Amino acid sequence: MDRVVRDRRVLMHVGPVEIELDVLLAGVRENVGFTSKEFVHAMSSALKGLRKVMGTPHYQPFIIPGGGTSAMESVTSLLKKGEKVLVVSNGVFGDRWINIFKRYPVQVDSLKAGAGDYVKPERVEQAVKSNQYTAVTLTHVETSTGVREPIKEVVERIRDNVELVVVDGVASVAGEETRAEEWKVDVILTASQKALGCPPGAGLLAISPDALSRISEESLSGYYLHLGNWLNVMRALEEGKASYFATLPVHLILMLARAFALVEEEGLENRIKRHEMVAEAIRRGVEAMGLEIVARDPSSYSNTVTGVKLSKVPASDVLNAMADAGIELAPGVHPDLANKYIRIGHMGWITPNDAIATVATLERTLNSLGESVKVGEGVRATQEYLSSRLVGL
């Protein structure tokens, strides 16, 4: 394809995602130190914004360097030697909890679902009632498959039988309904490069008072990710006072503050509705052109990620051709479906027009590569759905 087409890229990825120009430019600043008024104000605003987006007005927010995985590993700050953890995994990123905890002196059990499925709430309930677990980890949206776990229902079933409920909201926060405090989740975490629509570089968490009280010198975490080392820093910065443990990603924080301001301006409920509409528009198009979605149960479809199965063409060929056509998608990473599916990310600042462009380009690309698709039907289905949704808006 012509360089002009290739360079005018639409990033329909699972993270990083497209970044709003206002957000990107908020970080283009010279000579901003970690004690400057500009940074302290931005950090305070970002921490307060995080409370709102996660639905945790009375929890302690943290923004630490790294990403989703650093936020996940920092949860070891809440655990002690010999305690027992249940990992509920719906795919590759649910399994990441297992790999993290195996590095520490805790007992780890797991419940797993096949590719495209999710662990049912009753299975989690049965496991928790049969064992004495200190913590249960859940993944709200499994990024490797696009499957959403019904967090509220699971927590209702297990809350009285476990001390800590930890939710990986990396691919859900700011794109799915997330009411962590109301649902009695103890820890909710995410990353800057997902539905918040910022560059990579920060892990974000909100932690309940009860969970926070578990942080001590007996905590398992190492030095850098020990939340006890960050706690007073976060409290001071939210109050508008400069503080330091280790250097935070200063310019990224400036961008996060702007992103949270834009979320507030749009309205969180409206933002989630926009994500739901674009996600459904893409799925309507994918199914109309004759393709199968990885998530098997429509009730588990997510607002942020859709996995799409391929029957003939290798996924790598599709991704390369789509990139040449100006739209970058994400490779499938679930080992059970290796090179047999692609992932469409639809989170952050995505619009209905992005849905139409993605479906249209995917139709053309798959047809040219020899995949069996009904050319034109996908775009028609997407357009009809969006037209019905946008009437009167």
C-alpha positions as CSV (number, residue, x, y, z in Angstrom):
1,M,0.0,0.0,0.0
2,D,1.0,3.6,-0.5
3,R,3.1,5.2,2.2
4,V,0.4,7.8,2.8
5,V,-2.2,5.1,3.6
6,R,0.3,3.2,5.8
7,D,1.4,6.2,7.8
8,R,-2.1,7.5,8.5
9,R,-2.5,4.7,11.0
10,V,-5.6,3.9,13.1
11,L,-4.5,2.0,16.2
12,M,-7.2,-0.6,17.1
13,H,-4.9,-2.3,19.4
14,V,-5.3,-3.7,22.9
15,G,-2.7,-1.3,24.3
16,P,-1.1,1.0,23.7
17,V,-4.1,2.6,22.1
18,E,-4.7,5.8,20.2
19,I,-3.9,8.9,22.3
20,E,-6.1,12.0,22.1
21,L,-3.9,15.0,20.9
22,D,-4.9,17.0,24.0
23,V,-3.6,14.2,26.2
24,L,-0.4,13.8,24.3
25,L,0.3,17.6,24.2
26,A,-0.3,17.8,28.0
27,G,3.0,15.9,28.4
28,V,5.0,18.1,26.1
29,R,6.5,20.3,28.7
30,E,10.1,21.5,29.4
31,N,11.9,21.3,32.8
32,V,9.2,19.8,35.0
33,G,10.6,18.3,38.2
34,F,8.9,15.9,40.6
35,T,8.5,18.7,43.2
36,S,7.3,21.3,40.8
37,K,3.8,22.9,41.4
38,E,2.8,21.7,37.9
39,F,3.6,18.1,38.6
40,V,2.2,18.0,42.1
41,H,-1.1,19.5,40.9
42,A,-1.2,17.0,38.0
43,M,-0.5,14.1,40.4
44,S,-3.2,15.3,42.8
45,S,-5.7,15.6,40.0
46,A,-4.8,12.1,38.6
47,L,-5.2,10.4,42.0
48,K,-8.6,12.0,42.5
49,G,-9.6,11.1,39.0
50,L,-8.6,7.5,39.6
51,R,-10.9,7.3,42.6
52,K,-13.9,8.4,40.4
53,V,-13.1,6.1,37.5
54,M,-12.6,3.0,39.7
55,G,-15.6,3.8,41.8
56,T,-13.5,3.9,45.0
57,P,-14.2,7.2,46.8
58,H,-12.9,5.9,50.1
59,Y,-10.0,3.7,48.9
60,Q,-6.4,4.7,48.7
61,P,-5.3,5.4,45.1
62,F,-1.8,4.6,43.9
63,I,0.0,5.5,40.7
64,I,3.3,3.8,40.4
65,P,5.9,3.4,37.7
66,G,5.7,0.4,35.3
67,G,2.4,-0.9,34.0
68,G,-0.3,-3.5,34.7
69,T,2.2,-6.1,35.7
70,S,4.0,-3.8,38.2
71,A,0.6,-3.1,39.7
72,M,-0.2,-6.8,39.9
73,E,3.1,-7.7,41.5
74,S,2.7,-4.8,44.1
75,V,-0.2,-6.8,45.5
76,T,2.3,-9.0,47.2
77,S,2.6,-6.0,49.6
78,L,-0.7,-7.3,51.1
79,L,0.4,-10.9,51.6
80,K,2.5,-12.7,54.2
81,K,4.6,-15.9,54.0
82,G,2.6,-19.1,53.8
83,E,-0.8,-17.5,53.0
84,K,-3.0,-19.2,50.4
85,V,-4.1,-17.6,47.1
86,L,-6.7,-18.7,44.5
87,V,-6.1,-17.4,41.0
88,V,-9.2,-17.4,38.8
89,S,-7.8,-17.4,35.2
90,N,-9.6,-17.0,31.9
91,G,-6.4,-16.9,29.8
92,V,-2.9,-15.7,29.4
93,F,-3.2,-12.6,31.7
94,G,-5.1,-14.5,34.4
95,D,-2.2,-17.0,34.3
96,R,0.2,-14.1,34.9
97,W,-1.0,-14.0,38.5
98,I,0.2,-17.6,38.9
99,N,3.6,-16.7,37.5
100,I,3.9,-13.8,39.9
101,F,2.9,-15.6,43.0
102,K,5.2,-18.6,42.2
103,R,8.1,-16.3,42.9
104,Y,7.0,-15.8,46.5
105,P,6.5,-18.1,49.5
106,V,2.7,-18.4,49.2
107,Q,0.5,-21.3,48.3
108,V,-1.1,-20.9,44.9
109,D,-4.2,-22.7,43.6
110,S,-5.9,-21.9,40.3
111,L,-9.2,-22.3,38.5
112,K,-9.0,-22.1,34.7
113,A,-11.3,-21.8,31.7
114,G,-10.7,-22.8,28.1
115,A,-9.9,-20.2,25.4
116,G,-13.1,-18.1,25.0
117,D,-14.7,-19.2,28.2
118,Y,-14.7,-17.8,31.7
119,V,-14.7,-19.5,35.1
120,K,-18.3,-19.6,36.3
121,P,-19.1,-17.9,39.6
122,E,-20.4,-21.1,41.1
123,R,-17.0,-22.8,40.5
124,V,-15.2,-19.9,42.3
125,E,-17.7,-20.1,45.2
126,Q,-17.3,-23.8,45.6
127,A,-13.5,-23.6,45.6
128,V,-13.5,-20.7,48.2
129,K,-15.9,-22.5,50.5
130,S,-13.8,-25.7,50.3
131,N,-10.5,-24.0,51.2
132,Q,-9.2,-21.2,53.4
133,Y,-7.8,-18.7,51.0
134,T,-6.4,-15.3,52.1
135,A,-6.9,-13.8,48.6
136,V,-8.7,-14.5,45.4
137,T,-7.6,-12.8,42.1
138,L,-10.0,-12.2,39.3
139,T,-9.5,-10.7,35.8
140,H,-12.4,-8.4,34.8
141,V,-11.6,-8.5,31.1
142,E,-9.1,-11.2,29.9
143,T,-7.1,-9.3,27.2
144,S,-6.0,-12.4,25.5
145,T,-9.5,-13.4,24.5
146,G,-11.8,-10.4,25.2
147,V,-13.8,-12.4,27.7
148,R,-15.5,-10.5,30.6
149,E,-15.9,-12.1,34.0
150,P,-19.1,-11.2,36.0
151,I,-17.1,-9.6,38.9
152,K,-20.1,-8.4,40.9
153,E,-21.7,-11.8,41.0
154,V,-18.5,-13.6,41.9
155,V,-17.7,-11.2,44.7
156,E,-21.2,-11.6,46.1
157,R,-20.7,-15.3,46.3
158,I,-17.3,-15.3,48.0
159,R,-17.0,-12.1,49.9
160,D,-17.8,-13.6,53.3
161,N,-15.3,-16.4,52.9
162,V,-12.1,-14.7,51.8
163,E,-10.1,-11.8,53.2
164,L,-8.9,-10.2,50.0
165,V,-10.6,-9.9,46.6
166,V,-8.2,-8.5,44.0
167,V,-9.4,-7.6,40.5
168,D,-7.2,-7.0,37.4
169,G,-9.0,-4.2,35.6
170,V,-6.2,-3.5,33.2
171,A,-8.5,-4.0,30.2
172,S,-11.7,-2.8,31.8
173,V,-11.3,0.4,33.9
174,A,-12.7,3.4,32.1
175,G,-14.3,1.2,29.5
176,E,-16.5,-1.1,31.6
177,E,-18.7,-0.4,34.5
178,T,-16.4,-0.6,37.5
179,R,-17.8,0.0,41.0
180,A,-15.1,-1.6,43.1
181,E,-16.1,-0.2,46.4
182,E,-19.8,-0.9,46.0
183,W,-19.0,-4.4,44.9
184,K,-16.7,-4.9,47.9
185,V,-13.6,-5.5,45.9
186,D,-10.5,-4.9,48.0
187,V,-8.0,-4.1,45.2
188,I,-8.7,-2.9,41.7
189,L,-5.8,-2.1,39.3
190,T,-5.2,-1.0,35.7
191,A,-2.5,0.5,33.4
192,S,-2.1,3.9,31.8
193,Q,-2.0,2.6,28.2
194,K,-5.4,0.9,28.1
195,A,-8.9,2.5,28.3
196,L,-7.6,5.6,30.0
197,G,-5.9,6.3,26.7
198,C,-2.4,7.4,27.7
199,P,1.1,6.1,26.9
200,P,2.5,3.1,28.8
201,G,4.5,3.7,31.9
202,A,2.2,3.6,35.0
203,G,0.4,1.1,37.1
204,L,-2.7,2.4,38.9
205,L,-4.4,0.8,41.9
206,A,-7.1,1.6,44.5
207,I,-7.0,-0.3,47.8
208,S,-9.6,-0.6,50.5
209,P,-8.8,0.4,54.1
210,D,-9.0,-3.2,55.3
211,A,-6.5,-4.3,52.6
212,L,-4.3,-1.4,53.3
213,S,-4.0,-2.4,56.9
214,R,-2.2,-5.6,55.8
215,I,0.8,-3.7,54.6
216,S,3.7,-4.3,57.1
217,E,7.3,-5.2,57.4
218,E,6.2,-8.8,57.1
219,S,4.8,-8.1,53.6
220,L,6.3,-10.3,50.9
221,S,7.0,-7.6,48.3
222,G,10.4,-6.4,47.5
223,Y,11.6,-2.8,47.8
224,Y,10.5,-0.9,44.7
225,L,7.0,-2.3,44.5
226,H,6.4,-2.4,48.3
227,L,3.3,-0.2,48.5
228,G,4.3,0.8,52.0
229,N,7.1,2.8,50.5
230,W,4.7,4.6,48.2
231,L,1.8,5.1,50.6
232,N,2.8,8.4,52.3
233,V,4.0,9.7,48.9
234,M,0.5,9.1,47.5
235,R,-1.3,10.7,50.4
236,A,0.9,13.8,50.4
237,L,0.7,14.3,46.6
238,E,-3.1,13.9,46.6
239,E,-3.2,16.7,49.3
240,G,-1.0,18.9,47.0
241,K,2.3,18.4,48.9
242,A,5.5,17.4,47.1
243,S,6.9,14.0,48.3
244,Y,9.3,11.4,47.1
245,F,10.2,7.7,47.3
246,A,11.4,7.1,43.7
247,T,10.9,9.1,40.5
248,L,7.5,8.9,39.1
249,P,6.9,9.2,35.3
250,V,6.5,13.0,35.4
251,H,5.4,13.7,31.9
252,L,3.1,10.7,31.8
253,I,1.4,12.0,35.0
254,L,0.7,15.3,33.2
255,M,-1.0,13.3,30.4
256,L,-3.0,11.2,32.9
257,A,-4.3,14.3,34.6
258,R,-5.5,15.6,31.3
259,A,-7.1,12.2,30.4
260,F,-9.0,12.1,33.7
261,A,-10.2,15.7,33.0
262,L,-11.5,14.6,29.7
263,V,-13.2,11.5,31.2
264,E,-14.9,13.9,33.7
265,E,-15.9,16.2,30.8
266,E,-17.4,13.3,28.8
267,G,-19.0,11.7,31.9
268,L,-18.0,8.2,32.9
269,E,-21.4,6.8,32.1
270,N,-21.3,8.3,28.6
271,R,-17.8,7.0,28.1
272,I,-18.8,3.5,29.0
273,K,-21.8,3.7,26.7
274,R,-19.5,4.8,23.9
275,H,-17.2,1.9,24.5
276,E,-20.2,-0.5,24.5
277,M,-21.6,1.0,21.3
278,V,-18.3,0.8,19.3
279,A,-17.6,-2.7,20.6
280,E,-21.1,-4.0,19.6
281,A,-20.8,-2.3,16.2
282,I,-17.5,-4.1,15.5
283,R,-18.9,-7.4,16.6
284,R,-22.0,-7.0,14.4
285,G,-19.8,-6.4,11.5
286,V,-17.4,-9.3,12.3
287,E,-20.3,-11.8,12.6
288,A,-22.1,-10.5,9.5
289,M,-19.1,-11.0,7.3
290,G,-19.1,-14.7,8.5
291,L,-16.4,-14.7,11.2
292,E,-16.6,-16.2,14.7
293,I,-15.8,-14.3,17.9
294,V,-13.5,-16.0,20.3
295,A,-15.7,-15.3,23.4
296,R,-18.2,-18.1,23.3
297,D,-21.0,-16.6,25.5
298,P,-22.4,-13.2,24.4
299,S,-22.9,-12.3,28.0
300,S,-19.1,-12.3,28.4
301,Y,-18.4,-10.0,25.4
302,S,-16.4,-7.0,26.6
303,N,-16.5,-3.4,25.7
304,T,-12.7,-3.2,25.1
305,V,-11.4,-6.2,23.3
306,T,-12.8,-8.6,20.7
307,G,-11.0,-11.8,19.5
308,V,-11.8,-12.9,16.0
309,K,-11.1,-16.4,14.7
310,L,-9.8,-17.1,11.3
311,S,-10.4,-20.3,9.3
312,K,-8.0,-20.2,6.4
313,V,-5.5,-17.4,6.6
314,P,-2.7,-17.2,9.2
315,A,-3.2,-14.4,11.6
316,S,0.2,-13.0,11.0
317,D,-0.6,-12.4,7.3
318,V,-3.8,-10.6,8.3
319,L,-2.0,-8.3,10.7
320,N,0.7,-7.4,8.2
321,A,-1.9,-6.6,5.5
322,M,-4.1,-4.6,7.8
323,A,-1.1,-2.6,9.0
324,D,-0.2,-1.9,5.3
325,A,-3.8,-0.8,4.8
326,G,-3.5,1.7,7.7
327,I,-5.1,-0.1,10.6
328,E,-3.1,-1.8,13.3
329,L,-4.7,-4.7,15.2
330,A,-3.2,-7.0,17.9
331,P,-2.0,-10.5,17.5
332,G,-3.6,-13.3,19.4
333,V,-1.5,-14.5,22.3
334,H,-3.5,-17.4,23.7
335,P,-1.4,-20.6,23.0
336,D,-4.5,-22.7,22.3
337,L,-5.3,-20.5,19.3
338,A,-1.8,-19.7,18.1
339,N,-1.9,-17.8,14.8
340,K,-5.6,-18.7,14.4
341,Y,-7.1,-15.4,15.6
342,I,-6.6,-11.7,15.8
343,R,-7.6,-9.2,18.5
344,I,-9.4,-5.9,17.9
345,G,-8.9,-3.3,20.6
346,H,-11.7,-0.8,21.0
347,M,-10.9,1.3,24.0
348,G,-9.8,4.8,25.0
349,W,-10.8,7.5,22.5
350,I,-12.4,5.2,19.9
351,T,-15.3,6.4,17.9
352,P,-18.1,4.9,15.7
353,N,-16.1,6.0,12.6
354,D,-13.2,3.9,13.9
355,A,-15.6,0.9,14.0
356,I,-16.7,1.4,10.4
357,A,-13.1,1.9,9.1
358,T,-11.9,-1.2,10.9
359,V,-14.7,-3.5,9.7
360,A,-14.4,-2.2,6.1
361,T,-10.7,-2.6,6.0
362,L,-10.9,-6.1,7.6
363,E,-13.4,-7.2,5.0
364,R,-11.3,-6.1,2.1
365,T,-8.1,-7.5,3.6
366,L,-9.5,-10.9,4.4
367,N,-11.1,-11.2,1.0
368,S,-7.9,-10.4,-0.8
369,L,-6.0,-13.0,1.3
370,G,-8.5,-15.7,0.5
371,E,-10.5,-15.9,3.8
372,S,-14.2,-16.7,3.2
373,V,-16.0,-13.5,4.0
374,K,-19.3,-11.9,2.8
375,V,-17.9,-8.7,1.3
376,G,-20.1,-5.7,2.2
377,E,-22.2,-7.5,4.8
378,G,-19.9,-6.5,7.6
379,V,-20.0,-2.8,6.8
380,R,-23.7,-3.0,6.3
381,A,-24.3,-4.6,9.7
382,T,-22.0,-2.1,11.4
383,Q,-23.6,0.9,9.7
384,E,-27.2,-0.3,10.4
385,Y,-26.4,-0.8,14.1
386,L,-24.7,2.5,14.5
387,S,-27.5,4.3,12.6
388,S,-30.1,2.8,15.0
389,R,-28.0,3.8,18.1
390,L,-27.1,7.3,17.0
391,V,-30.7,8.4,16.1
392,G,-31.5,11.4,18.2
393,L,-28.0,11.7,19.7
